[in-house]
Amino acid sequence: MRNCSRQENSSRGMATMGSAIHEAVLQACRNFMIPIARFLLRNGVTFKEFAEVSKWAFVQVAAEDYGAGERKASVSRISVATGLSRKEATRCLGSTCNQLLDQLDWSAAARVLQAWHTRGAYLDSERMARPLAESEFRSLVLTATPQSSAVAVRDELVRSGNAVVGEDGSLLPTSRFFVPDPRDLRTIEYVGLALHNLASTLNRNALPGSEEKARFFERSSFSRSLPNVLVEQFMRKFSGSANELLKSADDWLGAFEDEPTPGSGITGVGIYFFSQPHEPPAPL
């Protein structure tokens, strides 16, 4: 039997460690994707749209981070790093994210609205979308998106405010194009910014070889055994001091808001409360 050299043992150890890290990263991805998937679905974003945004982001990051010096990475390097074909990498490099999304098929609800407003069988004498009885709506869904459930599409249209139910039970569209609840635009923008800022800090602090002095402050305090009846008490107890800290930071940063300097970026501090059900995440 051949004895393994120290170099072989070291290589195997590194491979095992790499596999463990890879698995841990996927588990972390699973954990943070649950609230993100909930946020996306609540606002009418389909998996296909999310996948296209993700693909574009992977290509942009690979182009910036895997290049040589000031140069962006080649298409071949991007393809290897992301696992995408050279054709897909080239497509993402040559388009903005919005252009890529414009090429996607609409969601089932959007296709139904489009058919409702354009096909003669569902229009009134003035060529306007008319109220549809349940059987007519089922026919519309079957025509516009045969693989979709009429009940599910109906519920989504009503939930999002793109259709209303009449007193006689008929369904009437309230918009020409499918739009997730437009009242929450500022909230949606804030969610994107907050997630970006927190994820950027966590990623910076997790860089291999990152020195303590180069890391951004990020700490959390939590308990796995706090009774549910005390959650609100805990939140009230520390909300006041958290607000005072943020006011102090806001006052300090406010001195620089009148005359922004060229080349300045976004710098700040965030505080958030969290409370999750007491159950471990399911394995991948």
N, C-alpha and C positions, 0 to 999 in steps of 0.2 A: 504494500500500500504506500502511495507516495505521500510524503509529508508536505503540508501546505507551507509556503514561505510566509514570512511576516507581511510582505507586500500583498500577497493574495488574501491573507486574513484581513488586512486593512481595507482592501478593496471591497471585500464582502461586507465588512462592517459599515462602510460608507454607503453601500447600496441598500443595506437594511435600514440605515438611518434615513436615507433619502426616501425610501418607500413609506416609512413611518410618518415623515413630515408631509409627504404628498397626501397620505390618507387623512392626516390631521387637518390639512388645509381644506380638503373636500368636506370634512365634517363641519368645519367652521363655516364654509360656504353654505351648507345645508341649513345651519342655524340662523345665519343672518338673512338668508333668502326667504324664510317663512314670512316675516313681517313685510318684506319688500314685495313678495308675490301677492300678499293680501292687499297692500296699497295699490298695486298695479291693477288687479282685478276689480277692485272697488271703483276704479276710475276708468274702466272700459278698455284697458290695454291688453291685447291678446298676447299669447306666448310667441307667436310669429313676429309681432312687432318688437317685443322684448329681445328676442333672439337676434334680430337685425341690429338693434342698438348695441347689444353686447358684442356682436361680431365687429361692428365699426370701432367700438372702444378698444377691443383687443388689438386690432390692426394699428390704431393710432398710438397706443402705448408701446407696442413692439417697434414701430417705426422710430419713436423717440428714444426709447431706452436701449435698443439693441444695435444702434448705429455705431459708427466709428467717429469719435470726437464730435465735431459739429455736423457731420453728415448723418442723414437718416438711414435706417437699415434698408438693405436691398429687398426686393420683393421675395427673393428666394429665402433670405434670412427670416423675414416676417412669416412666410409660409411654414418654415420649420418650427419657429417659436410658437405659433398659434395653432398649428394643426389644420389650418385652412389651405385650400388649394391656391396655387399662384393666381388663378383666374379670380377667385373670390377676394384675395388680398389686393389685387390690382383694382378691382371694382370699388372696394372700400376706400382705397387711397385716393381714387379719382373722384369721389363724391362726398358731399356733406351728409351728415346723418339724416337730415330732413329729406334730401333727394332720394336716399335709399328707402326711407319709409314710404315715400310717395309711390314707390314701385310695388308695394305690397298689396295683396288682396285685402279688401275691406273685411271687417268683422261681419258676422252673420247679421247682427242688428243693423249695421250700415247698409248691407246689401238689400235687406228687406225694405228699409226706408227708401232706398234708391228706386227699387221696383215699384213701391207703393205710389211714388210721385211721377212715374213715367209710363207705366203700362195702363193702356186704356181700360181694362177690366176693373181697375181699382180707382178710376177717376170719375168725378161727377160731370155734369153738362158743361161746366166752366173749366174743365181740365185740371181740377184741383183734387188732391187726395181726399177721398171720402171716408166716412166711418165704415168699418167693416164688422160684420157679425163674426162670431167665433169660427164658423165653417169657412167663411170667406178668407179670414186671416190665415187659417191653416193652409188654404189653397195658395195664398200669397207666399208663405214661408216655403212651401213645397216647390214653388216655381223659382224663388230667388236663391234658396240655399237648401237643396234637398236633404242634406245630411244633418240638418239642425232640427231641434225640437221646437215645435210651434209654441208650446207652453213656456219653454226657457227663453225664447226670443221675446215673447209677449211680456214676461216678467222683467226682463232686462230693459225693454223700452219704457215700461211704466216706472220702474225703479229709478232710472236715470232721468226721468222727466221728459223723454222724447215722445211719449204718447200718454193719453189719458183714457180712462174707462168712462163711457157715458152711462147715464141712468138706465138705459136699456141693455147694458152689458156690452155694447159695441166698443170698438177701439178706434181712436182718432189720433193721428200723428200731430205733434205740436212743433216739429221742426223738420226741415228738408234734409238736413244732414245729421248723422248721429254725433252728438256732442255729450261727453260725460259732464256731469253737473258743473256748469260754468261758474257757479257762485264761489267755488273753492280755489280759484286760480292762484291767489296769493299764498294760500295754505300749501298748495301743491308745490309752488316755487320754493317755499321755505323748507319743505320736506327734502327736496332735492339738494338744497344748499347745506342743510344740517347734516344729512347723510354723507355728503361729499367731504365736509370739514372733519367730521369724526373719523371717517374711513381713512382720510389722508394722514391724520395724526397717528392712528393705530398702525398704518402701513409704515410710516416713517420710523416709529419707535421699534418696529419689528425687523428692521433691516439688519442682516447679519453684520456683526462687527460694529454696530452703532454704539458710539460712546455715550455715556450717561449725559454728559453736558450738551450733546447735540440733540437729545430727545426732547420732545414737547411734553409739557406737563399733562398727564392723563391718569387719573386715579378714580377708583370707585369703592364704595363701602356698601356691603349688602349682607343680609342674613338669609339662611335657608330654612329658618324655623320660626320666623315672626308670625304670630297668629293673624289671620285675616282681619280680625276685629281691630287690630292695632295699626293696620296699614294707613288708614286715613289720619290717625293721630301722628304717626311718623312723618307723613307728608306735611301736615300743618306745622309741626315743630320746626322743621328745617327750611320751609319755603321762605319764611321771613329773612333768615340770615343769608340764604342763597340770593334773594332779591337785592339785599344790601350790597353783597359782593359784586353783583352785576351792575348795580348803579355806580359803584365806585369805579369799576372798569370803564363804564360808559362815559363817566365824567372825565376820566383821564384821556380816553381815546377821542373824546369830543373836541379837544383842543386842536386836533389835526384835520378835522373835517372841513374847515373853511377853505383851506388852500391845499388840496391834495398835491403831493409832490410827484413829478414824473417818475414812472417806473415803480411806483408803490403798489403793493398788493393788498389782499384782505388779511388782517390780523385781528384776533380776538380770543375770547374765552367763552365756553358754553357749559351750562350745567343742566342736567336732566334727571328726572325721577323715573324709576322703572319698577315694575311689579309684574311678575310672570306666574302662571300656575305652577304649583309645586309638583312638577313631573319631569323626569329626565327626557332629553330629546331622543327620538327614535334613531337607531343606527341606520347608516346608509344602506 
